[in-house]
């Protein structure tokens, strides 16, 4: 006898939510025609993106402070860097 064995590519997670939060999540899932799993996966993706941006902003602010730069310096410095890059020849082309 041959059996088709399907390997799951995901794992089950059990979480607890306060009743009000669960109700809101269920309403959102219903409104967006999603499963609760899809809703939680999307929430995690958004959390990861936000955390990444927060880390990048903290790094940038620390570097700016280290270099003595302010927000007012950003636009002129960006224009200068872009101007310098535009003058550089493209690698492999003469």
N, C-alpha and C positions, 0 to 999 in steps of 0.2 A: 504494500500500500504506500502511495506517495502522499505526503502532506506538504502543503504550502505553508512554510513558516514565515511569518511576517515579523521582522525585527522593528520594534518601536524606536524611533529616532528622538523621542522625547521622554521625559520622566514626569511622574505625577508629583504634584506639590500640594500640600495641605496648608492653608493659612487661616488665621482667624481675623475677623474684622468686627469693629463695633457695629451693632445693628443699623445705625443710621448710615454708616459708610457703605455697608453691604447693600442697603436699599438704593443708595445713589448709584453704586456700581451696576446693580441690576437694571436700573432705569436707563443708564447710559448704554449698556450692552443692548438692551431691547431697542432703544431709539436708533442706534447705529447698526442694528442687525448683526451683532457680533456675539460670539460666545464669551463667557467669563474668561476663559483661557486667553482668547485673542485680546481681550481688554487688558488683562494683566501683562501679557507680553508687550503690548504697545506702551503701557505705563513704564515698564522696565526699560524699554528702548529710549523713551523720552528722558527718563531719569539718568540713564548713562550719558546721553548727549548733553544734558544740562550739567552734569558733574564734570564732563570733559571741558566744556566751555568755562566753567567756574575755575578749574585748574589752570587753563590757559590764560584766563584773565589774571589770576593771582600771580602766575609766572611773569606775565607781561608787566604788571604793576610793580613787582619786585625789581625786575630788570630796569624799568624806567626810573624807579627811585634810586637804584644803584648808579645809574648814569646821569642822574639829575635832570631827567626829562619830565615835562609836564604835558597835559593834553594839548595845550596850545602848540607844542612842538611837533605833534604827530603829522598834521597835514603838510607843513613845509618839508619835513624830513622824508615823508612818503613821496612827494613830488620830486625831490632831489634824487632819491634812489631810483625812481622810475626813469628819470632823465638819464642818469648814468647807465642804466641797463639798456636803454634804447640806443645809446652810442656804441655799445659793445657789439663786435661782430658775432654772428651766430656761429657756434662751433661747427667746423667742417665746411663752412662757406667762406669765400674770400670776397 
